[in-house]
């Protein structure tokens, strides 16, 4: 799903139903029994298996074609770990702050490629980095726990000492400038330096190691609090899913058809958008009495 989100509200505006390779007759992994069920399920003949990261890019393209602005993309590690997804966002001129796993590799910002001497035979060697790329986890640990800075990014829903009487969301973060590596990145930047990006890591004071990582192409001048608030904004999407499942029946669909599923998520999305607009336009007193 694709959601439009701000600090105050969010709404699901686009959906895709992922079709596994076993359901795609053009795939070498096609399952004859599942392929034979396509007609009964109402799956259009032209629909085949598409990777989830590509479905996400397709949703972004479609949403932008409606005239809606997508100024910045936030996604979890299921998408951020895929270099092709990040490259697709950059090809579209979009900023992003995406989750990544601890095993994502990168070079330090000051790493410089060098070219081996040409022997006069075959292709000239391409520039390469003399040191192997390190995992983002190791880069942050090398920077040290003292590099972490405290940041408060919002107030939560539990009672606390914040301005609104709610608990303040607070932790410590390390921000480093790095050069993401990996085969796809190297292919896209052959003969040039790896691009420099932000690595953001959450490292709570109570933990021996960082616990969460993000990668972002926001400008070098972006302040740490902005990086943190941007990366953490994804909580709104998790909140959308909680509301749609618990109050609006998103998880109650029991049909077995392609049109039925799309009909169901459309109605749930419209209901959620209506409830969101009611919260935004009505006073807190009216909402409490409703």
C-alpha positions in Angstrom: 0.0 0.0 0.0 1.0 3.6 -0.6 0.0 6.2 2.0 0.2 10.0 1.9 1.3 11.1 5.4 2.0 14.3 7.3 2.7 15.0 11.0 -1.0 15.2 11.6 -2.7 12.6 9.4 -2.2 9.9 6.8 -4.3 7.9 4.4 -3.9 4.9 2.1 -4.3 6.0 -1.5 -3.0 3.1 -3.6 -2.8 -0.7 -3.3 -1.3 -3.6 -5.1 -2.1 -7.3 -4.6 1.2 -9.2 -4.9 1.0 -12.2 -7.2 3.7 -14.9 -6.4 5.6 -16.5 -9.2 3.7 -19.8 -8.8 0.5 -18.0 -10.0 2.2 -16.6 -13.1 2.0 -18.8 -16.2 5.0 -17.1 -17.8 7.2 -17.9 -14.8 9.5 -21.0 -14.7 8.2 -21.5 -11.1 4.5 -21.6 -12.2 2.3 -24.1 -10.4 -0.2 -25.7 -12.8 -2.9 -26.0 -10.1 -2.6 -22.4 -9.1 -2.5 -21.1 -12.7 -5.7 -23.0 -13.5 -7.4 -21.1 -10.7 -6.7 -17.7 -12.2 -9.9 -17.5 -14.2 -12.1 -18.5 -11.2 -10.3 -15.8 -9.1 -10.8 -13.2 -11.8 -7.1 -12.4 -12.3 -6.7 -10.4 -15.5 -4.7 -12.3 -18.2 -2.1 -9.5 -18.4 -1.3 -9.6 -14.7 1.8 -11.5 -13.8 4.4 -11.7 -11.1 6.1 -8.4 -10.2 8.6 -7.9 -7.4 7.2 -5.9 -4.5 9.8 -3.1 -4.9 8.6 -2.6 -8.5 5.0 -2.6 -7.4 5.9 0.2 -5.0 7.5 2.2 -7.8 4.5 1.6 -10.0 2.2 2.9 -7.3 4.3 6.0 -6.9 4.2 6.6 -10.6 0.4 6.2 -10.8 -0.2 8.4 -7.8 2.0 11.2 -9.3 0.1 10.8 -12.6 -3.1 11.9 -10.7 -1.4 15.3 -10.0 -0.6 14.4 -6.4 2.8 15.4 -5.1 5.1 12.8 -3.6 7.9 15.0 -2.1 9.6 12.2 -0.1 9.4 8.5 0.2 9.6 6.5 3.5 9.6 2.7 3.5 10.7 -0.2 5.7 13.7 -2.5 5.3 11.7 -4.8 3.0 12.1 -2.1 0.3 15.1 -0.1 1.6 17.3 -3.2 1.4 16.7 -3.4 -2.4 19.2 -1.2 -4.2 17.0 -1.2 -7.3 14.2 0.4 -5.4 16.5 3.2 -4.1 17.9 3.7 -7.5 14.4 3.9 -8.9 13.5 6.7 -6.5 16.6 8.6 -7.4 15.9 8.2 -11.1 12.5 9.8 -10.4 14.2 12.7 -8.5 12.6 11.7 -5.2 14.1 12.1 -1.8 13.8 9.1 0.6 14.5 7.8 4.1 14.2 4.0 4.1 14.9 1.3 6.6 17.8 -1.0 5.9 19.1 -4.2 7.6 22.3 -4.4 9.6 24.1 -6.3 6.8 23.8 -3.5 4.2 27.3 -2.6 3.1 29.0 0.7 2.5 32.3 2.5 2.3 33.1 5.4 4.6 32.6 8.9 3.1 36.4 9.5 2.8 37.0 6.2 0.9 38.5 6.8 -2.5 38.7 4.4 -5.5 42.0 3.7 -7.2 42.8 2.1 -10.5 45.3 -0.8 -10.9 48.1 -0.4 -13.4 47.2 -1.3 -17.0 49.3 -4.2 -18.3 48.4 -3.5 -21.9 46.2 -6.5 -22.3 42.4 -6.7 -22.3 40.2 -4.0 -20.8 41.6 -1.3 -18.8 40.8 -2.0 -15.1 37.9 0.1 -13.7 38.5 2.1 -10.5 37.9 0.1 -7.3 38.0 0.7 -3.6 41.1 -0.9 -2.0 39.2 -1.9 1.1 36.2 -4.2 1.3 32.9 -2.5 2.1 31.8 -2.8 5.8 28.3 -3.4 7.1 26.4 -0.4 8.3 26.3 -1.9 11.8 30.1 -2.1 11.9 30.5 1.5 10.6 28.2 2.9 13.4 29.9 0.8 16.1 33.3 2.1 14.8 32.0 5.7 15.2 31.3 4.8 18.9 28.4 5.2 21.3 29.7 8.7 22.1 28.7 9.8 18.6 25.0 9.3 19.5 23.0 12.5 20.1 19.7 12.7 21.9 16.6 13.6 19.8 13.0 13.9 20.6 10.9 13.4 17.5 7.2 13.6 18.7 4.8 13.0 21.6 3.2 9.6 21.9 -0.2 8.5 23.0 0.7 7.5 26.6 0.5 9.9 29.5 3.8 11.7 30.2 5.5 15.0 30.7 5.2 16.4 27.1 3.5 19.7 26.3 0.2 17.9 25.5 0.5 15.7 28.6 1.7 12.7 26.6 5.0 10.8 26.8 7.8 12.3 24.6 9.3 9.9 22.1 13.0 10.2 22.7 16.2 8.2 21.9 19.8 8.7 20.8 21.0 8.6 17.2 24.1 8.5 15.1 24.2 10.1 11.7 27.1 9.3 9.3 27.9 10.2 5.7 28.7 7.0 3.9 28.9 5.5 0.4 26.4 2.6 0.0 28.0 -0.3 -1.8 26.7 -3.5 -3.4 26.7 -5.1 -6.8 23.7 -3.0 -8.2 25.1 0.3 -6.9 28.6 -0.5 -8.4 27.0 -1.3 -11.8 25.0 1.9 -11.8 28.1 4.0 -10.9 30.8 2.1 -12.9 33.9 4.3 -13.4 32.8 6.9 -10.8 32.8 7.3 -7.1 30.0 5.7 -5.1 27.5 8.4 -4.1 27.4 9.8 -0.6 24.3 9.3 1.5 23.1 9.6 5.1 23.2 6.6 7.4 21.0 7.1 10.4 21.2 4.6 13.3 19.2 4.6 16.6 21.4 3.7 19.5 19.5 3.9 22.9 21.6 4.6 25.9 20.5 1.3 27.4 21.7 -0.8 24.5 25.2 -2.1 23.7 24.7 -1.9 20.0 22.6 0.2 17.6 19.1 -1.2 17.1 17.7 0.3 13.9 19.1 1.7 10.6 18.0 4.0 7.8 19.5 5.2 4.6 18.6 8.6 3.1 19.5 10.8 0.2 18.4 14.0 1.9 20.9 17.0 1.5 24.2 17.0 3.4 23.0 20.0 5.4 19.9 18.2 6.8 19.9 18.6 10.6 19.9 15.5 12.8 16.4 16.2 14.2 15.0 16.5 10.7 16.5 13.2 9.7 15.1 11.4 12.8 11.6 12.9 12.4 11.5 12.0 8.8 12.6 8.4 9.3 10.2 8.0 12.2 7.2 9.3 10.4 6.5 5.8 9.1 4.7 5.1 12.5 1.7 6.8 10.9 1.4 4.0 8.3 1.6 1.4 11.1 -1.1 3.3 12.8 -3.2 3.3 9.6 -3.0 -0.5 9.5 -3.9 -0.8 13.1 -7.0 1.4 12.7 -8.1 -0.3 9.4 -7.7 -3.8 10.8 -9.2 -3.2 14.3 -12.0 -0.8 13.5 -12.8 -1.0 9.7 -12.4 -4.6 8.8 -9.3 -4.6 6.6 -8.4 -8.1 7.8 -11.9 -9.5 7.6 -11.9 -10.1 3.8 -12.7 -13.8 3.2 -13.3 -13.7 -0.6 -11.1 -15.4 -3.1 -11.3 -13.1 -6.1 -9.0 -10.4 -7.5 -11.9 -7.9 -8.0 -13.3 -8.7 -4.6 -10.1 -7.9 -2.8 -9.6 -4.6 -4.6 -13.2 -3.7 -3.8 -12.7 -4.5 -0.2 -9.5 -2.5 0.3 -11.0 0.5 -1.6 -14.0 0.7 0.7 -11.8 0.3 3.8 -9.5 3.1 2.6 -12.4 5.4 1.9 -13.9 4.7 5.4 -10.5 5.4 7.0 -10.1 8.6 5.0 -13.6 9.7 6.1 -12.7 9.0 9.8 -9.4 10.9 9.4 -11.2 13.9 8.0 -13.7 13.9 10.8 -10.8 13.9 13.4 -9.2 16.8 11.6 -12.3 19.0 11.2 -14.0 18.4 14.5 -13.0 19.9 17.8 -11.5 17.5 20.5 -14.7 18.0 22.6 -17.0 16.9 19.7 -14.8 13.9 19.0 -14.9 12.8 22.7 -18.7 13.1 22.7 -19.2 11.2 19.5 
